[in-house]
């Protein structure tokens, strides 16, 4: 089967999304249709990971950047590109960067490609581990500094970090039901706009 024919077929991509540099890994496994635009995939990844969507983002595939077009023309318009066009087979990888200042890099790997299940709703999250870091914590290094301050009451910044986060943060908790509720809302918005 040729790549162009495969891209035209409606298929479901099972993908693993891992936050680069996270140890232990912060990851999600999702299923999405191959006909989603990259801008729609951005919204799916936001809901899946737990980000707030307040920062710029981009996708990087084989050295090419996709996102909001720039005057310089160095970024391809993500609204015009479908997932199946940039990830044609199992094993395909792309990088999703969220918050270009903090630089949250996500490794997105197509693990399997399967036919759609007529009874299933897409997108859907199948599994994941650990909470998404808070927005504006300063990237992966800032996140680990934040966790150290949060977990050690003797550190000077403990009280301010605790106040900043609202008194409570559980880094090891992943709530699959909440993620899928957010994804269902994305699917409903898509169906209502058709």
C-alpha positions in Angstrom: 0.0 0.0 0.0 1.4 3.4 -0.9 1.8 6.2 1.6 -0.6 8.5 -0.3 -3.3 5.8 -0.4 -2.8 5.0 3.3 -3.0 8.7 4.2 -6.4 8.9 2.4 -7.8 5.9 4.4 -9.5 6.6 7.6 -7.4 4.8 10.2 -6.8 5.1 14.0 -3.3 5.9 15.3 -2.4 4.5 18.7 0.3 6.9 19.9 2.4 7.2 23.0 3.2 10.7 24.2 6.1 11.1 26.6 7.2 14.4 28.2 11.0 14.5 27.4 13.3 14.6 30.4 10.7 13.3 32.9 12.0 10.6 35.3 10.0 8.7 36.1 8.3 9.2 32.7 5.1 11.3 32.4 3.3 9.7 29.5 -0.1 9.1 27.9 -1.3 6.5 25.3 -4.0 7.9 23.0 -6.0 6.9 19.9 -6.8 9.5 17.3 -7.9 9.4 13.7 -5.3 10.0 11.1 -7.4 12.7 9.4 -7.1 15.2 12.3 -5.3 18.4 11.5 -2.1 19.2 13.5 -3.9 22.2 15.1 -6.6 19.7 16.3 -3.9 17.3 17.5 -2.5 20.3 19.5 -5.9 20.6 21.3 -6.0 16.8 21.8 -2.5 16.8 23.3 -3.4 19.7 25.6 -6.4 17.9 26.9 -4.5 14.6 27.2 -1.5 15.9 29.0 -3.3 18.5 31.1 -1.8 21.7 29.8 -3.9 24.9 29.9 -3.3 26.0 26.3 -2.0 29.5 27.2 1.3 29.3 25.4 2.6 28.9 21.9 3.4 25.5 20.5 4.8 23.8 17.4 5.3 20.4 15.9 8.6 19.3 14.5 8.7 16.5 12.0 11.9 15.5 10.2 13.3 19.0 10.8 10.2 20.9 9.5 8.2 23.0 11.9 4.3 23.2 11.9 2.3 25.7 13.9 1.0 29.2 13.4 2.4 30.6 10.2 5.0 33.3 10.7 5.9 36.3 8.5 9.3 34.7 7.8 7.5 31.7 6.4 9.7 29.2 8.4 6.6 27.5 10.0 4.1 25.5 8.0 0.5 26.1 8.7 -0.7 23.4 11.0 -4.3 23.9 10.0 -3.5 22.6 6.5 -1.7 19.4 7.5 -3.2 16.1 8.7 -1.6 13.7 11.1 -1.6 11.0 8.4 0.5 13.2 6.1 3.4 13.6 8.5 3.2 10.2 10.2 2.4 7.6 7.6 3.3 4.4 9.4 3.8 2.7 12.7 7.0 3.9 14.2 6.6 7.4 12.9 7.7 10.1 15.4 7.1 13.7 15.8 8.0 16.3 18.5 5.4 18.5 20.1 6.8 21.5 21.8 4.5 23.4 24.2 5.4 26.8 25.7 8.4 27.8 23.6 9.8 29.7 26.6 9.8 26.8 29.0 10.3 24.3 26.2 8.1 21.4 27.2 9.1 18.8 24.5 6.9 15.8 24.0 8.0 12.7 22.0 5.0 11.4 20.1 5.4 7.9 18.6 2.8 6.1 16.4 2.9 2.6 18.0 0.1 1.0 16.0 -2.3 1.8 13.2 -5.7 0.0 13.4 -9.0 0.3 11.6 -11.5 2.5 13.4 -14.0 0.7 15.7 -17.5 2.0 14.7 -18.5 1.7 18.4 -15.6 3.7 19.7 -15.3 7.5 20.1 -12.1 9.2 19.2 -9.9 10.8 20.5 -9.6 8.6 23.5 -6.9 8.1 26.1 -6.1 4.5 27.0 -3.6 5.0 29.8 -1.0 7.2 31.3 1.2 7.9 34.3 1.8 10.9 36.5 0.4 14.4 36.6 1.2 17.1 34.1 3.6 19.7 35.6 2.0 23.0 36.4 2.1 25.8 33.8 4.9 28.4 34.1 7.0 26.3 36.4 10.1 26.8 34.3 10.5 23.7 32.1 11.5 20.2 33.2 14.4 21.5 35.4 12.1 24.1 37.0 9.6 21.3 37.6 12.1 19.2 39.5 13.1 22.2 41.6 9.4 22.9 42.2 8.9 19.2 43.4 12.0 19.5 45.7 10.7 22.7 47.3 7.2 21.2 47.5 8.3 18.0 49.2 10.8 19.4 51.6 9.3 21.7 54.3 12.8 22.7 55.4 13.7 24.4 52.1 13.4 28.2 52.0 11.0 28.2 49.1 8.6 25.6 50.4 5.9 27.9 51.8 5.8 30.1 48.6 5.7 27.1 46.3 2.9 25.6 48.3 1.0 28.9 48.2 1.7 29.3 44.4 0.3 25.8 43.6 -2.8 26.4 45.8 -1.7 24.2 48.7 -1.7 20.8 47.0 -0.1 18.9 44.1 0.2 15.2 43.6 2.9 14.5 41.0 2.2 10.7 40.8 -1.6 11.0 40.2 -3.0 10.5 36.7 -6.8 10.7 36.3 -7.8 8.8 33.1 -11.5 9.6 33.6 -10.9 13.4 33.7 -8.7 13.2 30.6 -11.3 11.3 28.6 -14.0 13.7 29.7 -11.9 16.6 28.2 -11.4 14.5 25.1 -15.1 13.8 24.7 -15.8 17.6 24.8 -13.3 18.0 22.0 -15.1 15.3 20.0 -18.5 16.8 20.7 -17.3 20.2 19.5 -16.0 18.7 16.3 -19.3 16.8 15.6 -21.4 20.0 16.3 -19.2 22.0 13.9 -19.8 19.6 11.0 
